Amino acid sequence: MRSNRAFLLPALLIVLGVLCFVLQPVVFAEPDSVCAKPGQPTSGFQDDDKQDCAITQASYKQIADHDSQPKYLNIVGILLVLAGIVLAVVALVRRRRGPGATPGAP
């Protein structure tokens, strides 16, 4: 039972890291595009989801700003997964060496 408890924290960190990747598009969703009215200036791009309507310049600027921002949940997710992997390796090494083993002892 003791050895299984050593892998609980690494498993939890890995699960939380993967959850951060999954929640990124949900929490920080891309803003909706706004179709330009006839005669209004457009950005030159079209929205395929809205029957190829031209997107306004302000709407395109919001979408571009969203796309250029760092994805914080992805960064946190990577760090959590890496920390979980490191802790799992440490737990494996400790289990193989035994509880009282010291590194570098003859």
N, C-alpha and C positions, 0 to 999 in steps of 0.2 A: 504494500500500500504506500510505503514511503517513496518508492521510486516513481510511482504513478503521479504523486503529488508534485514532483519536481518538473513534470512536463505540463502541468496545468497552466501555469503562467505563460510559457511560450505558446501553447495552443490558443490561449485566450488572446494574446497579442496578435497572432497570425489571423485569427478570425476577425478581430476588430480592424486590422489593416485591410483585409479583403472587403469588409463592410464599408470602409471609407471609399474604396474604389467604386462600389456599387451605388453608394448614395451621392456621389459627386454630381451626376446629371440631374438628380432629383432635387437636391438642395439648392444648387446654383444653376437653375435652368436658363437656357438661352432665351433672350427676349424675343417676343413675337415681331415679325416684320409687319410694317404698315404699307399697304398699297397706295401708290400715288394716284391722285385724282387726275383726270385729263387736263393737260395744260400745266400741271405742277412739275417743278424740276425733279428729276429722278437721279438715283445713284448710278444707273447704268446696269444694275443687276436685277434679276427677276426671281420671284419666289415660285418654285415649282409646285409647292403644296397649295398655293392659292391661285391656281389656273394661270400660271405664268404672268402674274401682274408685276408691274415695275415697282421697285422698292424706293421709298423716299430716302433722301440723303440723311436725315436725322435718324431714321430707323437703321440704316446701314451703319452709321457711326456707332449706335448702341450695340449692334451685333459685333462689330469689329472690336470695340472696347471690351466686350465680354470675352471674345476669343483670345485677346492678347493678355488678359489677366492671368496671373499664376493660379493654378488649380490647387488650392491649399489642402483640400481633402485628399487629393492624390499624393501630395508630398507627405502628409501625415501617414497615409496608408503605407507608403514605401518604408518610412522609418519604423512603423510598428511591425511590419512583416520582417524587416531586417533584424530588429531587436528580438523578435520571437525566434528567428532562426539561430541567432547568436546564443540566446539563452538555452535553446534546445541542445546545441552542440556542447555548451558548458555542462549541462546536466548529463549528457552522454559520457563526457570525459570523466566527470566526477564519479559516475556510477562504475565505470571500468576500473578506475584507480582505487576505488574504495574510499570509505569516509575519512580515514586517518592518514592517507597518503599525502606526502608533501612533495612538491615539484623539485627535482634536482637532488633528491636524497639518494645515497648509494644503496 
